[in-house]
Amino acid sequence: MKPLLSLAARSAWNRRFALSLVVVSIALSSFLLMGIERIRQDVRDNFSQAVSGTDLIVGARTGPVQLLLYSVFRIGNATNNIRWSSAQALAQHRAVAWTVPLSLGDSHRGFAVLGTTGDYFRHFRHGDKQPLRFAHGKPFEGLYDVVLGADVAARLGYRLGQPVVLAHGDGALQANDHADKPFSVVGILAPTGTPVDRTLHVSLQAIEALHVDWIAGARLPGVAVSAEAAAQRDLTPRSITALLLGLKNRAAVFSLQREVAGFRDEPLLAILPGVALDELWEVVALGERGLQAMSALVALVSVGGLVAVILAGLNERRRELAILRAVGAGPRQVLWLLALEGALVTLAGVALGVAACWLAVAGAGGWVQGHFGLTLQAAPPGATEWRLIGALLAGGWLASLLPGWRAYRLSLADGLSPRL
């Protein structure tokens, strides 16, 4: 087998210019397959690690996926808020250990602004129940203090003590700026690879202070309340967007979920983050399968190109194969020669594609995180990726059996006296 392998390698090298195109084609298909699988896994990991240690998320009655998206991932908007009195009632429930209120709706240069309390920095967990850490500064204490996520600080170049002006809504209109109430950066969080990195954090009282001269999403005409005057007012929140709950005993999660569903004061919904995330994957599963099918078709075309190149060159190699038969090579050895040649070409293409994918992830990981908030891991291939690599190698080897079988059927006389 070793001499046959050496002969197959030399034969492929002798036709390297033609086969190099096949290698590049297989490498591109491998790159596409591995890249899609890596992005798919990292997207799932990023979503699953966005929040942990939270037993329930409570919001206005809507769809579970929608509540998860706007409360955790800052995607979309809430259909309605929940009353502050309802949040306080849930916080005093005998089964609840802690609560973290969330108030959304404002922004700053495309980044979401989150109003919350100091409990957010004590109880919020991400990844494998990892707490939030400060790279610089401290949590907000003053009314107009703001804590930045890592991506916000990095992309906008903000430092401690720098003034920040928030905007109402998405900030598309300059008239919606809260320029009369500037904030000061007091803290910058360490990177988490979650939506926290792309969020500005202020107190709930700050959210109220920003809107004392606003009503129904519009500034009151002829009314202007200064930052100092707003600080003297009663800034108790009237409503919040959502509420994170941590329970004393997780066994009570389903009973409390039913109680929230039957809440008398207003219609509320409580979701388990993990269950809602599974529903989200069911929604996007069709798109995932479509991408995988498209990359599989590209791989199939590449393997078909390998078969076409070897078959196209087979007619020119009939005298070469006949000489091998004449010096003692059997039909099976001829078959194995072409099969090994195809396997080597496939192996070279797959290795090149996997290496290119790893380098692309390692090189573009920072850019992707900065622009799309997605953390890509330049990690060794996992179980699924190894199965894809094995499938590509097996497919290339099996495809090369077709020209091998064709060579097997060539007779010695036909090789020595080819027809013109």
C-alpha positions in Angstrom: 0.0 0.0 0.0 2.9 2.4 0.8 4.4 2.2 -2.8 0.9 2.7 -4.2 0.4 5.7 -2.1 3.7 7.2 -3.1 2.9 6.5 -6.8 -0.5 8.2 -6.4 1.1 11.3 -4.8 3.7 11.5 -7.6 1.0 11.1 -10.2 -1.1 13.8 -8.7 1.9 16.1 -8.4 2.7 15.5 -12.1 -0.8 16.9 -12.9 -0.7 19.6 -10.2 -1.8 22.5 -12.4 -5.1 20.8 -13.3 -5.7 19.3 -9.9 -4.9 22.5 -8.1 -8.2 24.0 -9.3 -10.0 21.0 -7.9 -8.1 21.5 -4.6 -9.2 25.1 -4.4 -12.8 24.2 -5.2 -12.9 21.6 -2.4 -11.1 24.1 -0.1 -13.8 26.7 -0.7 -16.6 24.3 -0.1 -14.9 23.1 3.1 -14.4 26.7 4.2 -18.1 27.4 3.5 -19.3 24.3 5.4 -17.0 24.8 8.4 -17.6 28.5 8.5 -21.4 28.1 8.6 -21.1 25.5 11.2 -18.8 27.6 13.3 -21.0 30.6 13.0 -24.1 28.5 13.8 -22.5 27.1 17.0 -21.2 30.5 18.1 -24.5 32.2 17.5 -26.2 29.6 19.7 -23.5 29.9 22.4 -23.8 33.7 22.3 -27.5 33.5 22.7 -27.5 30.8 25.4 -24.8 32.7 27.4 -26.5 36.0 27.3 -28.3 35.4 30.6 -27.9 32.7 33.2 -28.9 32.3 36.8 -32.3 34.0 36.1 -35.2 31.8 36.8 -38.0 33.9 35.3 -38.4 37.0 33.1 -41.6 38.9 33.6 -43.1 41.4 31.1 -46.4 42.5 29.6 -48.4 39.7 28.1 -46.9 39.0 24.6 -45.1 36.1 22.9 -42.4 34.4 24.9 -39.8 34.8 22.1 -40.6 38.5 21.8 -40.3 39.1 25.5 -36.9 37.3 25.5 -35.7 39.3 22.5 -36.4 42.8 23.8 -35.6 42.2 27.5 -32.3 40.2 27.0 -31.1 40.9 23.5 -32.4 44.4 23.0 -34.1 43.4 19.8 -37.5 44.9 19.0 -39.7 46.8 21.4 -42.1 45.9 24.1 -45.8 46.0 23.3 -46.5 47.5 26.7 -44.8 48.2 30.0 -45.6 46.7 33.4 -46.6 48.9 36.4 -44.0 49.6 39.1 -46.5 48.4 41.7 -46.7 45.0 40.0 -42.9 44.7 40.0 -42.8 45.5 43.8 -45.6 43.0 44.5 -43.5 40.3 42.7 -40.4 41.3 44.5 -42.1 40.8 47.9 -43.4 37.3 46.9 -42.3 34.7 49.4 -40.6 32.5 46.7 -38.6 35.4 45.2 -35.0 35.9 46.3 -34.1 38.9 44.2 -35.4 41.0 41.3 -33.8 43.2 38.7 -36.0 45.7 37.0 -35.3 46.7 33.3 -36.4 49.9 31.6 -35.7 50.2 27.9 -36.6 52.7 25.2 -33.8 55.2 24.9 -30.5 54.9 23.0 -27.2 56.5 22.3 -25.7 56.5 18.8 -27.3 53.1 18.0 -26.7 51.5 21.4 -29.5 50.6 23.8 -29.9 52.5 27.1 -31.0 50.3 30.0 -32.5 51.7 33.2 -32.1 49.5 36.2 -30.9 49.4 39.8 -27.7 48.5 41.6 -29.0 44.9 42.0 -28.3 44.5 38.3 -24.5 44.4 38.9 -24.9 42.1 41.9 -27.3 39.5 40.5 -27.1 39.5 36.7 -25.2 36.5 35.4 -24.0 35.5 31.9 -22.2 32.5 30.5 -21.6 29.9 33.1 -23.2 32.0 35.9 -20.4 34.6 35.6 -21.0 37.9 37.3 -20.4 41.3 35.7 -17.0 42.8 36.3 -15.7 46.3 35.9 -12.7 47.0 33.7 -12.7 50.6 34.9 -14.7 52.6 37.4 -17.6 51.6 39.5 -21.5 51.2 39.4 -23.6 54.3 39.0 -24.4 56.2 42.2 -25.4 59.7 41.2 -28.5 60.5 39.2 -26.7 61.3 36.0 -24.1 58.5 36.1 -23.8 56.0 33.3 -22.0 52.7 33.1 -20.9 51.6 29.6 -20.6 48.2 28.1 -17.3 47.2 26.7 -18.2 47.5 23.0 -19.8 51.0 23.6 -16.6 52.3 25.2 -14.3 50.7 22.6 -16.2 51.8 19.5 -17.0 55.3 20.7 -13.7 55.9 22.4 -15.3 56.9 25.7 -13.3 57.2 29.0 -14.2 57.8 32.6 -15.6 61.2 33.3 -16.6 61.9 29.7 -20.0 63.5 29.1 -22.7 61.4 27.3 -26.0 62.7 25.8 -28.7 60.1 25.6 -31.5 60.2 23.0 -35.2 59.3 23.2 -36.2 56.2 21.2 -33.7 55.2 18.5 -32.2 58.7 18.3 -33.0 59.1 14.6 -34.2 62.7 15.2 -31.9 65.3 16.8 -34.9 66.9 18.4 -35.2 63.7 20.6 -31.8 64.3 22.2 -31.8 64.7 26.0 -29.0 67.3 25.6 -30.3 69.3 28.6 -29.5 66.4 30.9 -26.0 65.1 30.1 -24.6 62.0 31.9 -21.0 61.3 33.0 -19.2 58.0 32.5 -18.4 56.5 35.9 -17.8 52.8 34.9 -16.9 50.6 32.0 -17.7 46.9 32.2 -15.4 44.1 31.2 -16.2 42.3 27.9 -18.9 39.6 28.3 -19.6 38.6 24.7 -23.3 39.3 25.3 -25.7 42.3 24.7 -24.4 43.8 27.9 -21.3 44.9 26.0 -23.6 47.0 23.7 -25.6 48.7 26.4 -25.4 51.9 28.4 -26.6 51.4 32.0 -28.3 54.1 34.1 -30.6 54.2 37.1 -34.3 53.9 36.9 -34.5 57.4 38.5 -32.4 58.7 35.7 -34.8 57.4 33.1 -37.6 59.2 35.0 -35.6 62.4 35.2 -35.0 62.4 31.4 -38.7 62.3 30.7 -40.2 64.7 33.3 -40.9 67.1 30.5 -42.0 64.5 28.0 -45.4 62.8 27.5 -46.5 60.0 25.2 -43.0 60.0 23.6 -42.9 63.7 22.7 -41.5 66.7 24.4 -44.0 69.0 26.1 -44.2 72.2 24.1 -43.0 75.2 26.1 -41.9 73.1 29.1 -38.2 72.7 29.9 -37.1 71.2 33.2 -33.4 71.5 33.9 -31.3 68.7 35.2 -31.1 70.2 38.6 -34.8 70.8 38.8 -35.5 67.3 37.7 -33.3 65.9 40.4 -35.6 67.6 43.0 -38.7 65.8 41.8 -40.2 62.5 42.9 -38.5 60.1 40.5 -40.2 56.9 41.6 -40.7 54.9 38.4 -44.3 54.5 37.1 -43.6 51.6 34.9 -40.7 49.3 33.7 -40.2 47.2 30.6 -39.4 43.8 32.2 -38.4 42.2 35.5 -35.7 39.5 36.1 -36.5 37.1 38.9 -34.3 34.8 40.9 -36.0 32.3 43.2 -35.1 30.9 46.6 -35.9 27.4 45.3 -36.1 26.6 41.7 -38.7 24.0 42.4 -41.2 26.9 42.7 -40.6 28.2 39.2 -43.7 26.7 37.6 -46.1 27.6 40.4 -44.8 31.2 40.3 -45.1 31.2 36.5 -48.8 30.2 36.8 -49.4 32.9 39.5 -47.9 35.6 37.2 -50.1 34.4 34.4 -53.1 34.9 36.6 -52.0 38.2 38.1 -55.1 40.3 38.8 -53.8 43.8 38.5 -52.7 43.6 34.9 -52.0 40.9 32.2 -48.4 39.6 32.7 -46.3 36.9 31.2 -43.4 35.0 32.9 -41.1 33.0 30.8 -38.2 30.6 31.5 -35.2 31.9 29.5 -34.0 28.5 28.4 -37.5 27.4 27.2 -38.0 30.6 25.3 -34.6 30.2 23.7 -35.5 26.8 22.5 -38.6 28.3 20.9 -36.4 30.9 19.2 -34.2 28.1 17.7 -37.3 26.4 16.3 -38.1 29.7 14.5 -34.6 30.1 13.0 -34.0 26.4 12.4 -35.4 26.6 8.8 -32.8 29.2 7.9 -30.0 27.2 9.5 -31.0 24.1 7.5 -31.2 26.2 4.3 -27.6 27.5 4.8 -26.4 24.0 5.6 -28.1 22.6 2.5 -26.6 25.3 0.3 -23.1 24.6 1.6 -23.6 20.9 1.1 -24.6 21.5 -2.5 -21.4 23.5 -3.0 -19.4 20.6 -1.6 -21.2 18.2 -3.9 -20.4 20.4 -6.9 -16.7 20.4 -5.8 -16.6 16.6 -5.5 -18.3 16.4 -8.9 -15.5 18.6 -10.3 -13.0 16.1 -8.9 -14.7 13.3 -10.7 -14.9 15.3 -13.9 -11.2 16.2 -13.9 -10.0 12.7 -13.2 -12.3 11.2 -15.8 -11.3 13.8 -18.4 -7.7 13.0 -17.9 -8.3 9.3 -17.8 -8.3 8.9 -21.6 -4.9 10.6 -21.8 -3.6 8.2 -19.1 -4.7 5.0 -20.8 -1.3 4.2 -22.1 0.2 5.0 -18.6 -2.2 2.6 -16.9 -1.6 0.0 -19.6 2.2 0.2 -18.9 1.4 -0.3 -15.2 -0.6 -3.4 -16.1 2.2 -4.6 -18.3 4.8 -4.4 -15.5 2.6 -6.4 -13.2 0.0 -4.1 -11.6 -3.4 -5.8 -11.3 -6.7 -4.2 -12.0 -7.4 -3.7 -8.3 -4.1 -1.9 -7.9 -5.1 0.4 -10.8 -8.4 1.0 -9.1 -6.8 1.8 -5.8 -4.3 4.1 -7.5 -7.0 6.4 -8.8 -9.0 6.1 -5.6 -5.9 7.1 -3.5 -5.2 10.0 -5.9 -8.7 11.3 -5.5 -8.5 10.9 -1.7 -5.2 12.8 -1.6 -6.7 15.7 -3.6 -9.7 15.7 -1.3 -7.5 15.7 1.8 -5.5 18.6 0.5 -8.6 20.6 -0.3 -10.3 19.9 3.0 -7.1 20.7 5.0 -6.7 23.9 3.2 -10.3 24.9 3.7 -10.3 24.1 7.5 -7.0 26.0 8.0 -8.5 29.0 6.0 -11.7 28.9 8.1 -9.7 28.9 11.4 -7.5 31.8 10.3 -10.5 33.7 9.1 -12.3 33.3 12.5 -9.1 34.2 14.4 -8.4 37.2 12.2 -11.9 38.6 11.8 -13.2 37.7 15.3 -12.6 41.2 16.7 -14.1 42.9 13.7 -17.2 40.7 13.8 -17.7 41.3 17.5 -17.3 45.1 17.2 -19.7 45.4 14.3 -22.2 42.6 14.9 -21.8 41.8 18.6 -21.1 38.2 17.8 -18.2 36.5 19.5 -16.5 33.9 17.2 -14.3 31.3 18.9 -11.2 30.2 17.0 -11.4 26.8 18.7 -10.4 23.3 17.4 -13.1 21.5 15.5 -15.9 20.0 17.6 -17.7 16.7 17.2 -20.0 18.1 14.5 -17.2 19.7 12.6 -15.2 16.5 12.6 -18.2 14.6 11.2 -18.4 17.2 8.4 -14.7 16.7 7.7 -15.1 13.0 7.7 -18.1 13.3 5.3 -16.1 15.4 2.9 -13.2 13.0 2.9 -15.4 10.0 2.5 -17.4 11.7 -0.3 -14.2 12.6 -2.2 -12.8 9.1 -1.9 -16.1 7.5 -2.9 -16.4 9.8 -5.9 -12.9 8.9 -7.0 -14.0 5.2 -7.2 -16.0 6.0 -10.4 -12.9 6.9 -12.5 -11.1 4.1 -10.7 -13.7 1.6 -11.8 -13.5 3.0 -15.3 -9.7 2.4 -15.2 -10.3 -1.1 -13.8 -12.4 -1.9 -16.9 -9.7 -0.8 -19.3 -8.1 -3.7 -20.9 -4.4 -4.0 -21.5 -4.8 -4.2 -25.3 -7.1 -1.1 -25.3 -4.4 0.8 -23.4 -1.6 -0.2 -25.7 -3.6 0.4 -28.9 -5.9 3.3 -28.1 -8.5 4.1 -30.7 -8.0 7.4 -32.6 
